[in-house]
Amino acid sequence: MPLNAILIKVGIEDVVSAMRKEIANSVEEVIKRIKRIILEMTKEGDHVIIAGIGNTIGIAQ
């Protein structure tokens, strides 16, 4: 089963503060990349799972 990942790396200061404009502005580019990967790597009838997984290390549960 093929697996692809797109990472948006942020620093620790971004984890514990309000989202910076640069990160928010990257959303459109990430969506374009996801769509491109799906179009290039799959064919009609394939199943695709898109999972947004955040990092919660250091945040009390």
C-alpha positions as CSV (number, residue, x, y, z in Angstrom):
1,M,0.0,0.0,0.0
2,P,1.6,3.3,-1.1
3,L,2.0,6.0,1.6
4,N,2.7,9.7,1.0
5,A,3.1,12.4,3.6
6,I,3.1,16.2,3.5
7,L,4.6,17.8,6.6
8,I,4.3,21.3,7.8
9,K,7.1,21.9,10.2
10,V,6.7,24.5,12.9
11,G,8.7,25.4,15.9
12,I,7.9,25.0,19.5
13,E,6.8,28.6,19.8
14,D,4.2,27.9,17.1
15,V,2.8,25.0,19.1
16,V,1.9,27.1,22.1
17,S,0.8,30.3,20.5
18,A,-1.7,31.6,18.0
19,M,-1.2,30.5,14.4
20,R,1.2,32.7,12.5
21,K,0.1,34.2,9.2
22,E,2.7,32.3,7.3
23,I,1.4,29.0,8.5
24,A,-2.2,29.9,7.7
25,N,-1.2,31.2,4.3
26,S,0.5,27.8,3.5
27,V,-2.9,26.0,3.5
28,E,-3.7,26.7,-0.1
29,E,-0.3,25.4,-1.2
30,V,-0.7,22.2,0.9
31,I,-4.2,21.6,-0.6
32,K,-2.7,22.0,-4.1
33,R,0.0,19.4,-3.3
34,I,-2.4,17.0,-1.9
35,K,-4.6,17.2,-5.0
36,R,-1.6,16.8,-7.3
37,I,-0.4,13.7,-5.4
38,I,-3.9,12.2,-5.5
39,L,-4.2,12.8,-9.3
40,E,-0.7,11.5,-10.0
41,M,-0.7,8.5,-7.7
42,T,-4.2,7.1,-8.0
43,K,-6.7,6.0,-10.6
44,E,-10.4,6.1,-10.6
45,G,-11.9,3.7,-8.1
46,D,-8.9,3.8,-5.7
47,H,-9.5,4.6,-2.1
48,V,-7.7,7.5,-0.5
49,I,-7.4,8.4,3.2
50,I,-6.4,11.9,4.1
51,A,-5.5,12.3,7.8
52,G,-4.6,15.5,9.6
53,I,-2.5,14.5,12.5
54,G,-1.3,17.2,14.9
55,N,1.5,17.1,17.4
56,T,0.4,17.4,21.1
57,I,3.7,16.8,22.7
58,G,4.1,19.1,25.7
59,I,0.4,20.0,25.9
60,A,-1.2,18.7,29.1
61,Q,-4.1,16.3,28.5
